Amino acid sequence: LVDKAAKVLNNLKKGLPYENEIIFAKKKRVFDNSKVESHSAITPTYLLPKSLSSDEDIVYNAIKNRFIMQFMPIAEHEETKIITKVNNDEIKGLFTSKGKVQLVEGWKKVEKIESKDTILPLVSINEVVSIEDHKLTSHVTKPPKHHTEKTLLRVMETCGKGKDKEDEDSEEMMAAILSGYSIGTPATRAETIKKLKDVGYIATQNKNLICTELGIKLVETFPIKELFDLEFTGRLEKTLSDIEKQKFSKRDFLNTIFEFTTTGVEKIKKEQEVIINEVTREKKQIEVLGKCPVCGSGVIEGQKGFGCSNWKNGCKFVIWKNDKFLALMKKKPTKTMVKTLLKNGVVTVKGLTSKKGNKFDAKMKYEKNADNEYFNWKMEFTK
């Protein structure tokens, strides 16, 4: 792809204010066959686009700018650290000021990336400086923020590498992702969080993910602490990635896993049993809605309909919740409606809808067919 990259770069750099700084070179940092796995980096095409939508333009420029940056001078800055002592023996301690001075803008020109660091003045050793301003402030430490689904997915992706960095794309974090140091794959991470919610180890509170009492008890009581260790899990994933690249043998990995599993199971066997969650089921009181018109047994509500409690002995009386006849008139049978029907043999149903969309009321009966054991609705209109 070297020749292609050179031609594309030549097309893209024409007319740019920093055109003379863009120099094509076959550098190992850019062209390295040993680093290519599934496919090479995404590059712009020979053709310069003429009509892109706003979203397409954002994507195109992101790829184009990153491509151009590879062939620009490196950005150089000077790390500055000033240590100041107050000229008074009663005041102990040193004050440290850290900052940067940008010497060469380099590739940062492409997207006008400005340094977020404090820029400090140029001072000499032992120079006397005056205090321009000062203030005393009081602070209370805050606990770490709760994870959201987004931040937890990020930690799983990097196994906590670079977690103390404010910059989301810190070098340590990116190196961790590229080397396979992670928990799961993009396809399984979200599913793992969902599973933890379903089982009840974590719960959602606003956007935050909170560890439940059950989750806390599990972590506190489960004896194999390595399974809660990000470093341990990350090393396993990295080893799988290394096997794929033929840097580690499958046999050695399996031996490690067998040994860990055997030791873990033995440890669990020796540990004292601890109950962390006890489920008690209370029997629900089943409400009898009325007498079955066929056998006289109680009619009760089920998941799909209101049916005879004597169904095990063959009684087939039931009013289905998704009854097709009622559905045509945009109605579903309710508990109150069934109670009245069983008591009086007839029920007034209000707010039925005709085929033309008109609302009407009607008296309804649910009567057994003469020639079979099934029931049908009969309707009388109320004036």
C-alpha positions, 0 to 999 in steps of 0.5 A: 500500500506504500505507492497508493498512500503516496499518491493519496497524500499528494492529492490531499495536501495540495493547497493546505497552508502547511503543505510544505510540512507534509512529507511522504516517507516509508517509515516503520511507524506507518508501514509495518506488516507485522502489525497488520492483522485483520486489515490495514488502516482505513485510508482516504480514496484517490478521488476528492469528494465533492458532495458529502452530507454533514455526517459523511463530512465528519467521518471523511475528515476524521480519516483524512486528517489522521492520514495526513498527520502521519506524515507531518513533523512530531509535536515537541514541547518542553516539560516545565517544573518550577519549585518555589520556596517562600523567603521566610523560615517560619513557612516550611515546605516547597510549592511545585508548579508544573506546565508545558511550553509548546516548541514545535506544533507539528501534526497538531496544526491539522486539527488546531489541537491546543494543549490543555496544560498550564503554560508557565513563564520562563524563569531562571534558577534562584530568581526571586519572584513575587506573589501576585495572588493567593487564596486559601481553600478547604476541600472534602474528598469525594468518593469515586463516581459510580460507574455508568454502563458507558464507563464500565464498558470502557474499564472492561475494554481496557481492564482498568489500564489508564483509568487514572488518566483524564485523557480517554485516549491515553497511550497506556489505555490504547496500548492495553486495547491493542495488546488484547488486555481486556475483559470479553469482546465487544459482542459479550461485554454488554451482555455480561452487564445485562446478566449481572442485572438480571441475576441481581448483583447490580442495579440501575439507579438513574444512569448509574450502576449500583452494586446490590447487597447480594453483589456485595455479599458475593464479593465478600464471601466468595473465596477465589479472589482472583476472579474479582481481580482485573489484572488476573482476568486481563492477563487471561484475555491477553494470553488468548490474544498472544496464542492467536498471534502464536506468541504463547502455546495453547498447551501451557495456557490450558495447564494454567487454567486446569491448575487454577480450576482444580485449586479453586474447586478444592478451596471452595470445598474446604470453605464454610458454607455461607447463605448469601440469598434466601428465596421464600415463596408465599402461596398466593390466595387464588380468587374465585370469580364465580361458579363454572356454568358447566360443572359448578366448580370455581372459575379463576384467573389464569395467565391466558384466560379465566377458566374453570379450576376443575380443568384437570378433570376435563372441564373446558370452560374458559373465557380467553383474554385475547378473545377474537370476538371481543378483540374485533370490537377493541375489548378484552374481558376483565375480572369485573366483567367475568364476575358479573357474567358468572353471577347474572348470566349477562353483563353490560359492556360499555365502550365497544367499537363498531367496524365503522369506529363508532362507540356503543354499549351492549348486553352480552351473554356467554352461552354453550353451543347446542352441538358441541362443548364450546361457548360463544358470545351473544349480544343484545343492544341496549337502547 
